Amino acid sequence: MAFPCYHSLMEFNPEDGSARGSFQLLPVGDYDIEVIEAEERTSQKGNQMIALTLQARHPDGYDARVWDYLVSTPAAVFKIRMFCEAAGLEKQFESGRLTAKDCLGVKTKARIIVEDGRDGFSDRNSVAEYVTRTESQSEGIATQPVTTQDAHVPQIGEDQIPF
């Protein structure tokens, strides 16, 4: 069976490729996120985990992805708790059972940070914590990065200065 061959010309501006040709990280801040992929896997060390692909909106207006992993180890259960509380999955957390299906499509907030690159890899975004609406710093536009002006800086009185 022969397939028809279409010879149409696709045209584009090569200069448009440089606009986002290099990957731009999300600036540090709180973002509305959605879990667009969730997959149950086994970690390199043999632990059960759920690999999450999160989508957030970059301040420049395009969708950005961040990857996170919920790993079933005693030292990492705190992150599973944060995710479940922010996502409204408290019952799943209390039952001690969470599935990829539970996570898929979840919309919540995450505090995104930039981690230094290592082992030849460039810097990357990661989730510092999942936050509930009451914990987020602002009820304004959640896709804007937190600036030093917005960040909470504790006030120190003169009597607290050690010199």
HUVENWO-V690094 format. One record per residue. N is the residue number from 1. RES is the residue in three letters. PHI is phi in whole degrees, 0 to 359 (* if undefined). OMEGA is omega in radians with two decimals (NA if undefined). Layout:
<<N & RES & PHI & OMEGA> <N & RES & PHI & OMEGA>>
This chain:
<<1 & MET & * & -3.14> <2 & ALA & 266 & 3.10> <3 & PHE & 261 & 3.14> <4 & PRO & 295 & 3.14> <5 & CYS & 253 & 3.13> <6 & TYR & 256 & 3.14> <7 & HIS & 248 & 3.08> <8 & SER & 254 & -3.08> <9 & LEU & 260 & 3.06> <10 & MET & 264 & 3.13> <11 & GLU & 248 & 3.12> <12 & PHE & 202 & 3.10> <13 & ASN & 262 & -3.11> <14 & PRO & 299 & 3.12> <15 & GLU & 291 & 3.10> <16 & ASP & 295 & -3.14> <17 & GLY & 292 & -3.13> <18 & SER & 279 & -3.10> <19 & ALA & 299 & 3.10> <20 & ARG & 231 & -3.14> <21 & GLY & 297 & 3.08> <22 & SER & 256 & -3.07> <23 & PHE & 293 & 3.10> <24 & GLN & 251 & 3.11> <25 & LEU & 285 & 2.98> <26 & LEU & 291 & 3.02> <27 & PRO & 295 & 3.11> <28 & VAL & 303 & 3.12> <29 & GLY & 165 & 3.10> <30 & ASP & 266 & -3.09> <31 & TYR & 227 & 2.90> <32 & ASP & 288 & -3.14> <33 & ILE & 231 & 3.01> <34 & GLU & 228 & 3.07> <35 & VAL & 280 & -3.10> <36 & ILE & 261 & 3.03> <37 & GLU & 215 & 3.07> <38 & ALA & 215 & -3.09> <39 & GLU & 220 & 3.07> <40 & GLU & 281 & -3.09> <41 & ARG & 221 & 3.00> <42 & THR & 246 & -3.14> <43 & SER & 291 & 3.11> <44 & GLN & 301 & 3.14> <45 & LYS & 267 & 3.06> <46 & GLY & 88 & -3.14> <47 & ASN & 266 & 3.05> <48 & GLN & 292 & 3.09> <49 & MET & 206 & 3.01> <50 & ILE & 241 & 3.10> <51 & ALA & 272 & -3.10> <52 & LEU & 249 & 2.94> <53 & THR & 251 & -3.08> <54 & LEU & 253 & 3.08> <55 & GLN & 242 & 3.09> <56 & ALA & 229 & 3.13> <57 & ARG & 258 & 3.08> <58 & HIS & 293 & 3.12> <59 & PRO & 303 & 3.09> <60 & ASP & 281 & 3.00> <61 & GLY & 103 & 3.13> <62 & TYR & 251 & 3.14> <63 & ASP & 284 & 3.11> <64 & ALA & 235 & -3.14> <65 & ARG & 246 & 3.09> <66 & VAL & 226 & -3.14> <67 & TRP & 251 & 3.12> <68 & ASP & 218 & -3.07> <69 & TYR & 226 & 3.05> <70 & LEU & 260 & -3.01> <71 & VAL & 250 & -3.11> <72 & SER & 274 & 3.00> <73 & THR & 226 & -3.14> <74 & PRO & 306 & -3.11> <75 & ALA & 286 & -3.07> <76 & ALA & 245 & -3.13> <77 & VAL & 296 & 3.12> <78 & PHE & 301 & -3.13> <79 & LYS & 287 & 3.06> <80 & ILE & 298 & 3.11> <81 & ARG & 299 & 3.14> <82 & MET & 302 & 3.14> <83 & PHE & 299 & -3.10> <84 & CYS & 299 & 3.13> <85 & GLU & 295 & -3.14> <86 & ALA & 290 & -3.06> <87 & ALA & 267 & -3.11> <88 & GLY & 76 & -3.13> <89 & LEU & 250 & -3.10> <90 & GLU & 300 & -3.13> <91 & LYS & 298 & 3.11> <92 & GLN & 296 & 3.13> <93 & PHE & 297 & -3.11> <94 & GLU & 298 & 3.12> <95 & SER & 282 & -3.12> <96 & GLY & 78 & -3.12> <97 & ARG & 224 & 3.09> <98 & LEU & 224 & 3.14> <99 & THR & 244 & 3.06> <100 & ALA & 300 & 3.14> <101 & LYS & 298 & 3.10> <102 & ASP & 298 & -3.03> <103 & CYS & 277 & -3.04> <104 & LEU & 299 & 3.12> <105 & GLY & 86 & 3.14> <106 & VAL & 298 & 3.05> <107 & LYS & 242 & -3.14> <108 & THR & 203 & 3.12> <109 & LYS & 239 & 3.08> <110 & ALA & 220 & 3.02> <111 & ARG & 270 & -3.07> <112 & ILE & 263 & 3.09> <113 & ILE & 236 & 3.06> <114 & VAL & 248 & 3.09> <115 & GLU & 262 & 3.08> <116 & ASP & 296 & 3.10> <117 & GLY & 292 & 3.11> <118 & ARG & 208 & 3.13> <119 & ASP & 54 & 3.10> <120 & GLY & 84 & 3.13> <121 & PHE & 264 & -3.14> <122 & SER & 281 & 3.09> <123 & ASP & 304 & -3.14> <124 & ARG & 213 & 3.03> <125 & ASN & 278 & 3.01> <126 & SER & 212 & -3.13> <127 & VAL & 269 & 3.06> <128 & ALA & 282 & 3.09> <129 & GLU & 193 & 3.00> <130 & TYR & 264 & -3.05> <131 & VAL & 237 & 3.06> <132 & THR & 273 & -3.13> <133 & ARG & 304 & -3.11> <134 & THR & 289 & 3.13> <135 & GLU & 271 & -3.07> <136 & SER & 292 & -3.04> <137 & GLN & 285 & -3.04> <138 & SER & 210 & 3.02> <139 & GLU & 263 & 3.11> <140 & GLY & 284 & -3.11> <141 & ILE & 288 & -3.02> <142 & ALA & 282 & -3.10> <143 & THR & 268 & 3.11> <144 & GLN & 267 & 3.14> <145 & PRO & 292 & 3.07> <146 & VAL & 280 & 3.10> <147 & THR & 260 & 3.13> <148 & THR & 297 & 3.09> <149 & GLN & 290 & -3.12> <150 & ASP & 278 & -3.04> <151 & ALA & 294 & 3.12> <152 & HIS & 284 & 3.10> <153 & VAL & 246 & -3.11> <154 & PRO & 296 & 3.11> <155 & GLN & 275 & -3.12> <156 & ILE & 245 & 3.12> <157 & GLY & 280 & -3.12> <158 & GLU & 301 & -3.12> <159 & ASP & 289 & -3.13> <160 & GLN & 263 & -3.14> <161 & ILE & 280 & -3.03> <162 & PRO & 283 & -3.14> <163 & PHE & 231 & NA>>
